[in-house]
Amino acid sequence: MKWIILSAGIVSGFVLLHVLALWMERKGWIYYKHTKPSRSALGNAFLEVQSILEPNKKYIIELKKEDKKQNEEVGDEPDDVENKK
């Protein structure tokens, strides 16, 4: 009898966590089941993790971010696209 009550409590806890995660996804706080993050957000997250794990390469990540920001502000095409023309 004790195992039945314990397993029912665990299952109901997981169901409550699932419902909570779906509610948080609707609010836009997390990506859970229906909404997928954009590729740029995922790439930026990996770059930040890499900067933590390899601090000596942090300047490369900062340069890439600066170049991207400058290209967006000016509206220029990236260098490798210009070279292919």
PDB file of N, CA, C and O in Angstrom, chain B, residues numbered from 101:
ATOM      1  N   MET B 101       0.829  -1.205   0.000  1.00  0.00           N
ATOM      2  CA  MET B 101       0.000   0.000   0.000  1.00  0.00           C
ATOM      3  C   MET B 101       0.863   1.255   0.000  1.00  0.00           C
ATOM      4  O   MET B 101       0.538   2.251  -0.645  1.00  0.00           O
ATOM      5  N   LYS B 102       1.976   1.186   0.742  1.00  0.00           N
ATOM      6  CA  LYS B 102       2.866   2.341   0.824  1.00  0.00           C
ATOM      7  C   LYS B 102       3.476   2.655  -0.546  1.00  0.00           C
ATOM      8  O   LYS B 102       3.645   3.825  -0.891  1.00  0.00           O
ATOM      9  N   TRP B 103       3.812   1.612  -1.337  1.00  0.00           N
ATOM     10  CA  TRP B 103       4.415   1.809  -2.649  1.00  0.00           C
ATOM     11  C   TRP B 103       3.440   2.437  -3.641  1.00  0.00           C
ATOM     12  O   TRP B 103       3.838   3.230  -4.495  1.00  0.00           O
ATOM     13  N   ILE B 104       2.195   2.088  -3.527  1.00  0.00           N
ATOM     14  CA  ILE B 104       1.183   2.643  -4.431  1.00  0.00           C
ATOM     15  C   ILE B 104       1.027   4.145  -4.176  1.00  0.00           C
ATOM     16  O   ILE B 104       0.946   4.931  -5.120  1.00  0.00           O
ATOM     17  N   ILE B 105       0.987   4.534  -2.925  1.00  0.00           N
ATOM     18  CA  ILE B 105       0.857   5.955  -2.581  1.00  0.00           C
ATOM     19  C   ILE B 105       2.103   6.720  -3.000  1.00  0.00           C
ATOM     20  O   ILE B 105       2.008   7.835  -3.514  1.00  0.00           O
ATOM     21  N   LEU B 106       3.275   6.123  -2.782  1.00  0.00           N
ATOM     22  CA  LEU B 106       4.534   6.773  -3.164  1.00  0.00           C
ATOM     23  C   LEU B 106       4.632   6.943  -4.679  1.00  0.00           C
ATOM     24  O   LEU B 106       5.003   8.017  -5.153  1.00  0.00           O
ATOM     25  N   SER B 107       4.308   5.905  -5.442  1.00  0.00           N
ATOM     26  CA  SER B 107       4.385   6.011  -6.906  1.00  0.00           C
ATOM     27  C   SER B 107       3.341   6.989  -7.445  1.00  0.00           C
ATOM     28  O   SER B 107       3.616   7.710  -8.404  1.00  0.00           O
ATOM     29  N   ALA B 108       2.159   7.026  -6.850  1.00  0.00           N
ATOM     30  CA  ALA B 108       1.144   7.992  -7.286  1.00  0.00           C
ATOM     31  C   ALA B 108       1.599   9.416  -6.997  1.00  0.00           C
ATOM     32  O   ALA B 108       1.336  10.318  -7.793  1.00  0.00           O
ATOM     33  N   GLY B 109       2.267   9.633  -5.888  1.00  0.00           N
ATOM     34  CA  GLY B 109       2.799  10.954  -5.566  1.00  0.00           C
ATOM     35  C   GLY B 109       3.889  11.382  -6.535  1.00  0.00           C
ATOM     36  O   GLY B 109       3.939  12.543  -6.943  1.00  0.00           O
ATOM     37  N   ILE B 110       4.763  10.449  -6.908  1.00  0.00           N
ATOM     38  CA  ILE B 110       5.836  10.768  -7.863  1.00  0.00           C
ATOM     39  C   ILE B 110       5.258  11.093  -9.233  1.00  0.00           C
ATOM     40  O   ILE B 110       5.681  12.059  -9.868  1.00  0.00           O
ATOM     41  N   VAL B 111       4.306  10.306  -9.694  1.00  0.00           N
ATOM     42  CA  VAL B 111       3.680  10.553 -11.003  1.00  0.00           C
ATOM     43  C   VAL B 111       2.949  11.894 -11.005  1.00  0.00           C
ATOM     44  O   VAL B 111       3.056  12.657 -11.965  1.00  0.00           O
ATOM     45  N   SER B 112       2.216  12.182  -9.947  1.00  0.00           N
ATOM     46  CA  SER B 112       1.501  13.460  -9.904  1.00  0.00           C
ATOM     47  C   SER B 112       2.479  14.628  -9.821  1.00  0.00           C
ATOM     48  O   SER B 112       2.189  15.705 -10.343  1.00  0.00           O
ATOM     49  N   GLY B 113       3.622  14.439  -9.181  1.00  0.00           N
ATOM     50  CA  GLY B 113       4.639  15.486  -9.145  1.00  0.00           C
ATOM     51  C   GLY B 113       5.197  15.780 -10.531  1.00  0.00           C
ATOM     52  O   GLY B 113       5.394  16.941 -10.892  1.00  0.00           O
ATOM     53  N   PHE B 114       5.454  14.722 -11.314  1.00  0.00           N
ATOM     54  CA  PHE B 114       5.942  14.927 -12.678  1.00  0.00           C
ATOM     55  C   PHE B 114       4.888  15.603 -13.556  1.00  0.00           C
ATOM     56  O   PHE B 114       5.219  16.441 -14.394  1.00  0.00           O
ATOM     57  N   VAL B 115       3.636  15.243 -13.365  1.00  0.00           N
ATOM     58  CA  VAL B 115       2.562  15.883 -14.143  1.00  0.00           C
ATOM     59  C   VAL B 115       2.474  17.364 -13.787  1.00  0.00           C
ATOM     60  O   VAL B 115       2.300  18.200 -14.673  1.00  0.00           O
ATOM     61  N   LEU B 116       2.589  17.694 -12.519  1.00  0.00           N
ATOM     62  CA  LEU B 116       2.555  19.105 -12.108  1.00  0.00           C
ATOM     63  C   LEU B 116       3.742  19.882 -12.674  1.00  0.00           C
ATOM     64  O   LEU B 116       3.583  21.027 -13.096  1.00  0.00           O
ATOM     65  N   LEU B 117       4.933  19.270 -12.687  1.00  0.00           N
ATOM     66  CA  LEU B 117       6.103  19.930 -13.282  1.00  0.00           C
ATOM     67  C   LEU B 117       5.905  20.152 -14.780  1.00  0.00           C
ATOM     68  O   LEU B 117       6.295  21.191 -15.314  1.00  0.00           O
ATOM     69  N   HIS B 118       5.302  19.181 -15.453  1.00  0.00           N
ATOM     70  CA  HIS B 118       5.033  19.307 -16.889  1.00  0.00           C
ATOM     71  C   HIS B 118       4.057  20.462 -17.161  1.00  0.00           C
ATOM     72  O   HIS B 118       4.284  21.267 -18.064  1.00  0.00           O
ATOM     73  N   VAL B 119       3.001  20.537 -16.397  1.00  0.00           N
ATOM     74  CA  VAL B 119       2.012  21.608 -16.557  1.00  0.00           C
ATOM     75  C   VAL B 119       2.654  22.963 -16.247  1.00  0.00           C
ATOM     76  O   VAL B 119       2.390  23.945 -16.942  1.00  0.00           O
ATOM     77  N   LEU B 120       3.481  23.022 -15.226  1.00  0.00           N
ATOM     78  CA  LEU B 120       4.184  24.258 -14.890  1.00  0.00           C
ATOM     79  C   LEU B 120       5.112  24.688 -16.024  1.00  0.00           C
ATOM     80  O   LEU B 120       5.171  25.870 -16.364  1.00  0.00           O
ATOM     81  N   ALA B 121       5.837  23.734 -16.611  1.00  0.00           N
ATOM     82  CA  ALA B 121       6.733  24.061 -17.713  1.00  0.00           C
ATOM     83  C   ALA B 121       5.962  24.544 -18.933  1.00  0.00           C
ATOM     84  O   ALA B 121       6.404  25.472 -19.610  1.00  0.00           O
ATOM     85  N   LEU B 122       4.823  23.936 -19.226  1.00  0.00           N
ATOM     86  CA  LEU B 122       4.006  24.407 -20.350  1.00  0.00           C
ATOM     87  C   LEU B 122       3.487  25.817 -20.108  1.00  0.00           C
ATOM     88  O   LEU B 122       3.456  26.629 -21.032  1.00  0.00           O
ATOM     89  N   TRP B 123       3.082  26.116 -18.889  1.00  0.00           N
ATOM     90  CA  TRP B 123       2.617  27.468 -18.547  1.00  0.00           C
ATOM     91  C   TRP B 123       3.752  28.479 -18.703  1.00  0.00           C
ATOM     92  O   TRP B 123       3.552  29.566 -19.247  1.00  0.00           O
ATOM     93  N   MET B 124       4.943  28.118 -18.226  1.00  0.00           N
ATOM     94  CA  MET B 124       6.093  29.020 -18.347  1.00  0.00           C
ATOM     95  C   MET B 124       6.469  29.232 -19.812  1.00  0.00           C
ATOM     96  O   MET B 124       6.931  30.312 -20.179  1.00  0.00           O
ATOM     97  N   GLU B 125       6.277  28.215 -20.649  1.00  0.00           N
ATOM     98  CA  GLU B 125       6.552  28.358 -22.073  1.00  0.00           C
ATOM     99  C   GLU B 125       5.565  29.323 -22.727  1.00  0.00           C
ATOM    100  O   GLU B 125       5.953  30.139 -23.563  1.00  0.00           O
ATOM    101  N   ARG B 126       4.297  29.231 -22.347  1.00  0.00           N
ATOM    102  CA  ARG B 126       3.294  30.167 -22.889  1.00  0.00           C
ATOM    103  C   ARG B 126       3.611  31.599 -22.500  1.00  0.00           C
ATOM    104  O   ARG B 126       3.349  32.521 -23.272  1.00  0.00           O
ATOM    105  N   LYS B 127       4.176  31.800 -21.304  1.00  0.00           N
ATOM    106  CA  LYS B 127       4.557  33.140 -20.860  1.00  0.00           C
ATOM    107  C   LYS B 127       5.801  33.637 -21.582  1.00  0.00           C
ATOM    108  O   LYS B 127       6.099  34.831 -21.555  1.00  0.00           O
ATOM    109  N   GLY B 128       6.534  32.723 -22.233  1.00  0.00           N
ATOM    110  CA  GLY B 128       7.748  33.108 -22.946  1.00  0.00           C
ATOM    111  C   GLY B 128       8.988  33.087 -22.071  1.00  0.00           C
ATOM    112  O   GLY B 128      10.016  33.655 -22.441  1.00  0.00           O
ATOM    113  N   TRP B 129       8.908  32.453 -20.941  1.00  0.00           N
ATOM    114  CA  TRP B 129      10.046  32.432 -20.019  1.00  0.00           C
ATOM    115  C   TRP B 129      11.049  31.337 -20.356  1.00  0.00           C
ATOM    116  O   TRP B 129      12.242  31.499 -20.101  1.00  0.00           O
ATOM    117  N   ILE B 130      10.583  30.213 -20.931  1.00  0.00           N
ATOM    118  CA  ILE B 130      11.464  29.096 -21.259  1.00  0.00           C
ATOM    119  C   ILE B 130      11.070  28.515 -22.608  1.00  0.00           C
ATOM    120  O   ILE B 130       9.972  28.762 -23.107  1.00  0.00           O
ATOM    121  N   TYR B 131      11.979  27.738 -23.193  1.00  0.00           N
ATOM    122  CA  TYR B 131      11.680  26.909 -24.355  1.00  0.00           C
ATOM    123  C   TYR B 131      11.526  25.498 -23.823  1.00  0.00           C
ATOM    124  O   TYR B 131      12.452  24.965 -23.212  1.00  0.00           O
ATOM    125  N   TYR B 132      10.357  24.876 -24.046  1.00  0.00           N
ATOM    126  CA  TYR B 132      10.145  23.562 -23.456  1.00  0.00           C
ATOM    127  C   TYR B 132       9.743  22.524 -24.491  1.00  0.00           C
ATOM    128  O   TYR B 132      10.546  21.660 -24.842  1.00  0.00           O
ATOM    129  N   LYS B 133       8.530  22.596 -24.976  1.00  0.00           N
ATOM    130  CA  LYS B 133       8.043  21.527 -25.842  1.00  0.00           C
ATOM    131  C   LYS B 133       7.640  22.023 -27.223  1.00  0.00           C
ATOM    132  O   LYS B 133       8.003  21.408 -28.225  1.00  0.00           O
ATOM    133  N   HIS B 134       6.909  23.107 -27.293  1.00  0.00           N
ATOM    134  CA  HIS B 134       6.346  23.561 -28.560  1.00  0.00           C
ATOM    135  C   HIS B 134       7.218  24.606 -29.253  1.00  0.00           C
ATOM    136  O   HIS B 134       7.286  24.621 -30.482  1.00  0.00           O
ATOM    137  N   THR B 135       7.870  25.455 -28.518  1.00  0.00           N
ATOM    138  CA  THR B 135       8.659  26.531 -29.093  1.00  0.00           C
ATOM    139  C   THR B 135      10.129  26.141 -29.082  1.00  0.00           C
ATOM    140  O   THR B 135      10.656  25.712 -28.055  1.00  0.00           O
ATOM    141  N   LYS B 136      10.787  26.290 -30.217  1.00  0.00           N
ATOM    142  CA  LYS B 136      12.205  25.974 -30.317  1.00  0.00           C
ATOM    143  C   LYS B 136      13.001  27.280 -30.341  1.00  0.00           C
ATOM    144  O   LYS B 136      12.549  28.260 -30.932  1.00  0.00           O
ATOM    145  N   PRO B 137      14.174  27.309 -29.710  1.00  0.00           N
ATOM    146  CA  PRO B 137      14.989  28.523 -29.749  1.00  0.00           C
ATOM    147  C   PRO B 137      15.559  28.752 -31.142  1.00  0.00           C
ATOM    148  O   PRO B 137      15.725  27.809 -31.916  1.00  0.00           O
ATOM    149  N   SER B 138      15.855  29.998 -31.454  1.00  0.00           N
ATOM    150  CA  SER B 138      16.443  30.295 -32.749  1.00  0.00           C
ATOM    151  C   SER B 138      17.883  29.801 -32.784  1.00  0.00           C
ATOM    152  O   SER B 138      18.510  29.617 -31.741  1.00  0.00           O
ATOM    153  N   ARG B 139      18.394  29.590 -33.973  1.00  0.00           N
ATOM    154  CA  ARG B 139      19.759  29.086 -34.102  1.00  0.00           C
ATOM    155  C   ARG B 139      20.773  30.083 -33.580  1.00  0.00           C
ATOM    156  O   ARG B 139      21.786  29.688 -33.003  1.00  0.00           O
ATOM    157  N   SER B 140      20.520  31.360 -33.771  1.00  0.00           N
ATOM    158  CA  SER B 140      21.479  32.344 -33.299  1.00  0.00           C
ATOM    159  C   SER B 140      21.553  32.361 -31.774  1.00  0.00           C
ATOM    160  O   SER B 140      22.627  32.559 -31.206  1.00  0.00           O
ATOM    161  N   ALA B 141      20.430  32.155 -31.120  1.00  0.00           N
ATOM    162  CA  ALA B 141      20.440  32.104 -29.661  1.00  0.00           C
ATOM    163  C   ALA B 141      21.210  30.896 -29.172  1.00  0.00           C
ATOM    164  O   ALA B 141      21.951  30.984 -28.193  1.00  0.00           O
ATOM    165  N   LEU B 142      21.045  29.778 -29.836  1.00  0.00           N
ATOM    166  CA  LEU B 142      21.762  28.574 -29.456  1.00  0.00           C
ATOM    167  C   LEU B 142      23.259  28.733 -29.712  1.00  0.00           C
ATOM    168  O   LEU B 142      24.077  28.295 -28.903  1.00  0.00           O
ATOM    169  N   GLY B 143      23.617  29.351 -30.824  1.00  0.00           N
ATOM    170  CA  GLY B 143      25.026  29.592 -31.126  1.00  0.00           C
ATOM    171  C   GLY B 143      25.670  30.529 -30.125  1.00  0.00           C
ATOM    172  O   GLY B 143      26.799  30.303 -29.691  1.00  0.00           O
ATOM    173  N   ASN B 144      24.958  31.577 -29.761  1.00  0.00           N
ATOM    174  CA  ASN B 144      25.494  32.505 -28.761  1.00  0.00           C
ATOM    175  C   ASN B 144      25.672  31.829 -27.411  1.00  0.00           C
ATOM    176  O   ASN B 144      26.626  32.123 -26.690  1.00  0.00           O
ATOM    177  N   ALA B 145      24.772  30.937 -27.068  1.00  0.00           N
ATOM    178  CA  ALA B 145      24.900  30.212 -25.796  1.00  0.00           C
ATOM    179  C   ALA B 145      26.146  29.337 -25.809  1.00  0.00           C
ATOM    180  O   ALA B 145      26.876  29.279 -24.820  1.00  0.00           O
ATOM    181  N   PHE B 146      26.394  28.654 -26.928  1.00  0.00           N
ATOM    182  CA  PHE B 146      27.589  27.822 -27.020  1.00  0.00           C
ATOM    183  C   PHE B 146      28.861  28.670 -26.994  1.00  0.00           C
ATOM    184  O   PHE B 146      29.870  28.257 -26.422  1.00  0.00           O
ATOM    185  N   LEU B 147      28.818  29.845 -27.607  1.00  0.00           N
ATOM    186  CA  LEU B 147      29.988  30.724 -27.559  1.00  0.00           C
ATOM    187  C   LEU B 147      30.285  31.180 -26.137  1.00  0.00           C
ATOM    188  O   LEU B 147      31.448  31.274 -25.743  1.00  0.00           O
ATOM    189  N   GLU B 148      29.247  31.460 -25.372  1.00  0.00           N
ATOM    190  CA  GLU B 148      29.459  31.868 -23.978  1.00  0.00           C
ATOM    191  C   GLU B 148      30.028  30.725 -23.151  1.00  0.00           C
ATOM    192  O   GLU B 148      30.897  30.939 -22.306  1.00  0.00           O
ATOM    193  N   VAL B 149      29.544  29.518 -23.389  1.00  0.00           N
ATOM    194  CA  VAL B 149      30.083  28.361 -22.672  1.00  0.00           C
ATOM    195  C   VAL B 149      31.546  28.161 -23.040  1.00  0.00           C
ATOM    196  O   VAL B 149      32.373  27.866 -22.177  1.00  0.00           O
ATOM    197  N   GLN B 150      31.866  28.320 -24.321  1.00  0.00           N
ATOM    198  CA  GLN B 150      33.247  28.162 -24.748  1.00  0.00           C
ATOM    199  C   GLN B 150      34.133  29.237 -24.126  1.00  0.00           C
ATOM    200  O   GLN B 150      35.281  28.959 -23.779  1.00  0.00           O
ATOM    201  N   SER B 151      33.627  30.449 -23.980  1.00  0.00           N
ATOM    202  CA  SER B 151      34.435  31.503 -23.373  1.00  0.00           C
ATOM    203  C   SER B 151      34.700  31.225 -21.902  1.00  0.00           C
ATOM    204  O   SER B 151      35.719  31.658 -21.362  1.00  0.00           O
ATOM    205  N   ILE B 152      33.790  30.504 -21.246  1.00  0.00           N
ATOM    206  CA  ILE B 152      34.017  30.132 -19.846  1.00  0.00           C
ATOM    207  C   ILE B 152      35.042  29.006 -19.756  1.00  0.00           C
ATOM    208  O   ILE B 152      35.926  29.033 -18.900  1.00  0.00           O
ATOM    209  N   LEU B 153      34.923  28.014 -20.643  1.00  0.00           N
ATOM    210  CA  LEU B 153      35.811  26.854 -20.596  1.00  0.00           C
ATOM    211  C   LEU B 153      37.206  27.166 -21.142  1.00  0.00           C
ATOM    212  O   LEU B 153      38.198  26.604 -20.678  1.00  0.00           O
ATOM    213  N   GLU B 154      37.277  28.061 -22.126  1.00  0.00           N
ATOM    214  CA  GLU B 154      38.563  28.405 -22.731  1.00  0.00           C
ATOM    215  C   GLU B 154      38.733  29.922 -22.703  1.00  0.00           C
ATOM    216  O   GLU B 154      38.493  30.590 -23.709  1.00  0.00           O
ATOM    217  N   PRO B 155      39.143  30.467 -21.566  1.00  0.00           N
ATOM    218  CA  PRO B 155      39.232  31.925 -21.457  1.00  0.00           C
ATOM    219  C   PRO B 155      40.275  32.556 -22.380  1.00  0.00           C
ATOM    220  O   PRO B 155      40.169  33.739 -22.701  1.00  0.00           O
ATOM    221  N   ASN B 156      41.276  31.791 -22.812  1.00  0.00           N
ATOM    222  CA  ASN B 156      42.282  32.360 -23.699  1.00  0.00           C
ATOM    223  C   ASN B 156      41.740  32.619 -25.096  1.00  0.00           C
ATOM    224  O   ASN B 156      42.367  33.357 -25.857  1.00  0.00           O
ATOM    225  N   LYS B 157      40.611  32.046 -25.461  1.00  0.00           N
ATOM    226  CA  LYS B 157      40.002  32.282 -26.773  1.00  0.00           C
ATOM    227  C   LYS B 157      38.854  33.275 -26.707  1.00  0.00           C
ATOM    228  O   LYS B 157      38.123  33.444 -27.682  1.00  0.00           O
ATOM    229  N   LYS B 158      38.689  33.930 -25.569  1.00  0.00           N
ATOM    230  CA  LYS B 158      37.572  34.853 -25.395  1.00  0.00           C
ATOM    231  C   LYS B 158      37.661  36.039 -26.361  1.00  0.00           C
ATOM    232  O   LYS B 158      36.633  36.543 -26.814  1.00  0.00           O
ATOM    233  N   TYR B 159      38.869  36.482 -26.676  1.00  0.00           N
ATOM    234  CA  TYR B 159      39.001  37.633 -27.568  1.00  0.00           C
ATOM    235  C   TYR B 159      38.489  37.330 -28.963  1.00  0.00           C
ATOM    236  O   TYR B 159      38.003  38.235 -29.640  1.00  0.00           O
ATOM    237  N   ILE B 160      38.580  36.081 -29.417  1.00  0.00           N
ATOM    238  CA  ILE B 160      38.055  35.699 -30.728  1.00  0.00           C
ATOM    239  C   ILE B 160      36.535  35.813 -30.734  1.00  0.00           C
ATOM    240  O   ILE B 160      35.941  36.292 -31.700  1.00  0.00           O
ATOM    241  N   ILE B 161      35.930  35.379 -29.670  1.00  0.00           N
ATOM    242  CA  ILE B 161      34.462  35.456 -29.565  1.00  0.00           C
ATOM    243  C   ILE B 161      34.021  36.906 -29.543  1.00  0.00           C
ATOM    244  O   ILE B 161      33.031  37.263 -30.183  1.00  0.00           O
ATOM    245  N   GLU B 162      34.745  37.751 -28.811  1.00  0.00           N
ATOM    246  CA  GLU B 162      34.395  39.169 -28.765  1.00  0.00           C
ATOM    247  C   GLU B 162      34.558  39.820 -30.128  1.00  0.00           C
ATOM    248  O   GLU B 162      33.743  40.661 -30.507  1.00  0.00           O
ATOM    249  N   LEU B 163      35.603  39.447 -30.880  1.00  0.00           N
ATOM    250  CA  LEU B 163      35.782  40.003 -32.221  1.00  0.00           C
ATOM    251  C   LEU B 163      34.651  39.595 -33.157  1.00  0.00           C
ATOM    252  O   LEU B 163      34.178  40.405 -33.954  1.00  0.00           O
ATOM    253  N   LYS B 164      34.219  38.348 -33.062  1.00  0.00           N
ATOM    254  CA  LYS B 164      33.104  37.897 -33.913  1.00  0.00           C
ATOM    255  C   LYS B 164      31.824  38.666 -33.594  1.00  0.00           C
ATOM    256  O   LYS B 164      31.071  39.028 -34.498  1.00  0.00           O
ATOM    257  N   LYS B 165      31.581  38.913 -32.309  1.00  0.00           N
ATOM    258  CA  LYS B 165      30.389  39.665 -31.919  1.00  0.00           C
ATOM    259  C   LYS B 165      30.465  41.107 -32.413  1.00  0.00           C
ATOM    260  O   LYS B 165      29.464  41.663 -32.863  1.00  0.00           O
ATOM    261  N   GLU B 166      31.656  41.718 -32.329  1.00  0.00           N
ATOM    262  CA  GLU B 166      31.826  43.094 -32.809  1.00  0.00           C
ATOM    263  C   GLU B 166      31.601  43.175 -34.316  1.00  0.00           C
ATOM    264  O   GLU B 166      30.919  44.082 -34.794  1.00  0.00           O
ATOM    265  N   ASP B 167      32.171  42.231 -35.066  1.00  0.00           N
ATOM    266  CA  ASP B 167      31.993  42.233 -36.514  1.00  0.00           C
ATOM    267  C   ASP B 167      30.528  42.088 -36.899  1.00  0.00           C
ATOM    268  O   ASP B 167      30.045  42.768 -37.804  1.00  0.00           O
ATOM    269  N   LYS B 168      29.829  41.200 -36.209  1.00  0.00           N
ATOM    270  CA  LYS B 168      28.420  40.994 -36.518  1.00  0.00           C
ATOM    271  C   LYS B 168      27.611  42.251 -36.208  1.00  0.00           C
ATOM    272  O   LYS B 168      26.722  42.631 -36.971  1.00  0.00           O
ATOM    273  N   LYS B 169      27.930  42.898 -35.073  1.00  0.00           N
ATOM    274  CA  LYS B 169      27.207  44.102 -34.688  1.00  0.00           C
ATOM    275  C   LYS B 169      27.469  45.226 -35.689  1.00  0.00           C
ATOM    276  O   LYS B 169      26.545  45.951 -36.058  1.00  0.00           O
ATOM    277  N   GLN B 170      28.724  45.379 -36.132  1.00  0.00           N
ATOM    278  CA  GLN B 170      29.059  46.424 -37.090  1.00  0.00           C
ATOM    279  C   GLN B 170      28.380  46.174 -38.431  1.00  0.00           C
ATOM    280  O   GLN B 170      27.900  47.111 -39.069  1.00  0.00           O
ATOM    281  N   ASN B 171      28.338  44.920 -38.858  1.00  0.00           N
ATOM    282  CA  ASN B 171      27.682  44.598 -40.128  1.00  0.00           C
ATOM    283  C   ASN B 171      26.187  44.874 -40.067  1.00  0.00           C
ATOM    284  O   ASN B 171      25.597  45.320 -41.052  1.00  0.00           O
ATOM    285  N   GLU B 172      25.574  44.614 -38.924  1.00  0.00           N
ATOM    286  CA  GLU B 172      24.146  44.885 -38.791  1.00  0.00           C
ATOM    287  C   GLU B 172      23.870  46.385 -38.787  1.00  0.00           C
ATOM    288  O   GLU B 172      22.873  46.835 -39.351  1.00  0.00           O
ATOM    289  N   GLU B 173      24.755  47.163 -38.149  1.00  0.00           N
ATOM    290  CA  GLU B 173      24.552  48.609 -38.083  1.00  0.00           C
ATOM    291  C   GLU B 173      24.734  49.257 -39.441  1.00  0.00           C
ATOM    292  O   GLU B 173      23.946  50.117 -39.836  1.00  0.00           O
ATOM    293  N   VAL B 174      25.769  48.848 -40.155  1.00  0.00           N
ATOM    294  CA  VAL B 174      26.079  49.457 -41.446  1.00  0.00           C
ATOM    295  C   VAL B 174      25.220  48.861 -42.544  1.00  0.00           C
ATOM    296  O   VAL B 174      24.878  49.549 -43.506  1.00  0.00           O
ATOM    297  N   GLY B 175      24.873  47.615 -42.416  1.00  0.00           N
ATOM    298  CA  GLY B 175      24.091  46.950 -43.444  1.00  0.00           C
ATOM    299  C   GLY B 175      24.954  46.335 -44.518  1.00  0.00           C
ATOM    300  O   GLY B 175      24.450  45.955 -45.574  1.00  0.00           O
ATOM    301  N   ASP B 176      26.266  46.228 -44.264  1.00  0.00           N
ATOM    302  CA  ASP B 176      27.178  45.612 -45.227  1.00  0.00           C
ATOM    303  C   ASP B 176      26.999  44.107 -45.229  1.00  0.00           C
ATOM    304  O   ASP B 176      26.483  43.511 -44.283  1.00  0.00           O
ATOM    305  N   GLU B 177      27.452  43.508 -46.340  1.00  0.00           N
ATOM    306  CA  GLU B 177      27.462  42.061 -46.403  1.00  0.00           C
ATOM    307  C   GLU B 177      28.729  41.564 -45.727  1.00  0.00           C
ATOM    308  O   GLU B 177      29.717  42.296 -45.677  1.00  0.00           O
ATOM    309  N   PRO B 178      28.731  40.348 -45.209  1.00  0.00           N
ATOM    310  CA  PRO B 178      29.953  39.797 -44.617  1.00  0.00           C
ATOM    311  C   PRO B 178      31.061  39.689 -45.651  1.00  0.00           C
ATOM    312  O   PRO B 178      30.783  39.627 -46.849  1.00  0.00           O
ATOM    313  N   ASP B 179      32.312  39.666 -45.208  1.00  0.00           N
ATOM    314  CA  ASP B 179      33.467  39.663 -46.109  1.00  0.00           C
ATOM    315  C   ASP B 179      33.486  38.473 -47.048  1.00  0.00           C
ATOM    316  O   ASP B 179      33.793  38.634 -48.229  1.00  0.00           O
ATOM    317  N   ASP B 180      33.168  37.281 -46.559  1.00  0.00           N
ATOM    318  CA  ASP B 180      33.237  36.103 -47.407  1.00  0.00           C
ATOM    319  C   ASP B 180      32.186  36.134 -48.519  1.00  0.00           C
ATOM    320  O   ASP B 180      32.405  35.514 -49.560  1.00  0.00           O
ATOM    321  N   VAL B 181      31.066  36.820 -48.347  1.00  0.00           N
ATOM    322  CA  VAL B 181      30.068  36.953 -49.401  1.00  0.00           C
ATOM    323  C   VAL B 181      30.556  37.930 -50.456  1.00  0.00           C
ATOM    324  O   VAL B 181      30.318  37.724 -51.646  1.00  0.00           O
ATOM    325  N   GLU B 182      31.238  38.994 -50.037  1.00  0.00           N
ATOM    326  CA  GLU B 182      31.753  39.985 -50.976  1.00  0.00           C
ATOM    327  C   GLU B 182      32.852  39.384 -51.839  1.00  0.00           C
ATOM    328  O   GLU B 182      32.956  39.714 -53.020  1.00  0.00           O
ATOM    329  N   ASN B 183      33.678  38.503 -51.269  1.00  0.00           N
ATOM    330  CA  ASN B 183      34.784  37.903 -52.017  1.00  0.00           C
ATOM    331  C   ASN B 183      34.296  36.919 -53.070  1.00  0.00           C
ATOM    332  O   ASN B 183      34.993  36.697 -54.060  1.00  0.00           O
ATOM    333  N   LYS B 184      33.129  36.327 -52.893  1.00  0.00           N
ATOM    334  CA  LYS B 184      32.605  35.358 -53.845  1.00  0.00           C
ATOM    335  C   LYS B 184      32.020  36.007 -55.079  1.00  0.00           C
ATOM    336  O   LYS B 184      31.850  35.333 -56.095  1.00  0.00           O
ATOM    337  N   LYS B 185      31.702  37.304 -55.030  1.00  0.00           N
ATOM    338  CA  LYS B 185      31.087  37.989 -56.170  1.00  0.00           C
ATOM    339  C   LYS B 185      32.054  38.234 -57.272  1.00  0.00           C
ATOM    340  O   LYS B 185      31.687  38.802 -58.301  1.00  0.00           O
TER     341      LYS B 185
END
